[in-house]
Amino acid sequence: MSLPVLYVGNKNYSSWSMRPWLVLKAGGLGFTEQLVRLDTAETRASIAAISPMNGKVPALRLGQALIWDSLAIAEWAAGRVPALWPADETDRAMARAAVAQMHSGFAALRRSLPMNLKRSAPLANPIPEDAAADIADLEGLWAVFRARFGDKGPYLCGTWSIADAFFTPAATRLRSYCVGISEVSSSYVDALLSRPEYLEWQAAGLGEPWANAQTDTI
Ligand SMILES: N[C@@H](CCC(=O)N[C@@H](CS)C(=O)NCC(=O)O)C(=O)O
């Protein structure tokens, strides 16, 4: 069978695309990728042709089948490479809870501080209250995990897992918008953003010529 195809959005801006891409890379799973440009007049039609279920990227094509959600793609990868989740049953359930929270929550953080790898400046206005509350929750979550797993390594549950893939775009936001964070959060952000897989994604994102005026000027 031919290699899976991962459809992703612009690497500078598409946080949901980055997550499964990091998981597939970290799991050593072979895939080809196809970039669909976001925010153009053709985007809607291009994505609908690829992923009609939700009209969004990422999506993973497996022969005749399509997986159209970042977490489902990560779970498919973990079916092949179980080490993408922590080995211990309780640790794994905790990691899944953290991923579920990231996948369904932190909406204000995502809305007010959109991913933009090229940015290195605070928001023009103070961080809105709801986004600041999300950042406090995020830091609280990270602190609990780092206190519990700190002796096992620098990632959320010690060794790198799908949970780290899900928090990497959040880490880029804290860095891009120069958000003041705790020492614990800061070391975790550094660990995530110095991974070779992330650096490969970042280099591609920084090299993209496309701009999103709305995101770039907040
Ligand atoms: N729940 C989806 C969210 C995917 C999503 O929102 N993708 C954005 C890009 S990051 C998208 O495709 N937007 C379509 C558009 O902007 O036209 C997932 O986890 O994969």
The ligand as an SDF file (V2000), in Angstrom:
LIG
                    3D

 20 19  0  0  0  0  0  0  0  0999 V2000
  -10.7160   19.5030   15.5680 N   0  0  0  0  0  0  0  0  0  0  0  0
   -9.8770   19.6350   14.3870 C   0  0  0  0  0  0  0  0  0  0  0  0
   -9.5460   21.1050   14.1880 C   0  0  0  0  0  0  0  0  0  0  0  0
   -8.8970   21.3640   12.8220 C   0  0  0  0  0  0  0  0  0  0  0  0
   -8.8570   22.8430   12.4480 C   0  0  0  0  0  0  0  0  0  0  0  0
   -9.5400   23.6930   13.0480 O   0  0  0  0  0  0  0  0  0  0  0  0
   -8.0880   23.1420   11.3970 N   0  0  0  0  0  0  0  0  0  0  0  0
   -7.9990   24.4860   10.8470 C   0  0  0  0  0  0  0  0  0  0  0  0
   -6.5360   24.8440   10.5470 C   0  0  0  0  0  0  0  0  0  0  0  0
   -5.5030   24.8400   11.9650 S   0  0  0  0  0  0  0  0  0  0  0  0
   -8.6850   24.5180    9.4950 C   0  0  0  0  0  0  0  0  0  0  0  0
   -8.6070   23.5970    8.7290 O   0  0  0  0  0  0  0  0  0  0  0  0
   -9.3910   25.5940    9.1550 N   0  0  0  0  0  0  0  0  0  0  0  0
  -10.0280   25.6990    7.8760 C   0  0  0  0  0  0  0  0  0  0  0  0
  -10.0190   27.0590    7.3530 C   0  0  0  0  0  0  0  0  0  0  0  0
   -9.4270   27.9000    8.0150 O   0  0  0  0  0  0  0  0  0  0  0  0
  -10.5560   27.2830    6.2810 O   0  0  0  0  0  0  0  0  0  0  0  0
   -8.6450   18.7700   14.6020 C   0  0  0  0  0  0  0  0  0  0  0  0
   -8.3140   18.4820   15.7640 O   0  0  0  0  0  0  0  0  0  0  0  0
   -8.0330   18.3230   13.6220 O   0  0  0  0  0  0  0  0  0  0  0  0
  1  2  1  0
  2  3  1  0
  2 18  1  0
  3  4  1  0
  4  5  1  0
  5  6  2  0
  5  7  1  0
  7  8  1  0
  8  9  1  0
  8 11  1  0
  9 10  1  0
 11 12  2  0
 11 13  1  0
 13 14  1  0
 14 15  1  0
 15 16  2  0
 15 17  1  0
 18 19  2  0
 18 20  1  0
M  END
$$$$
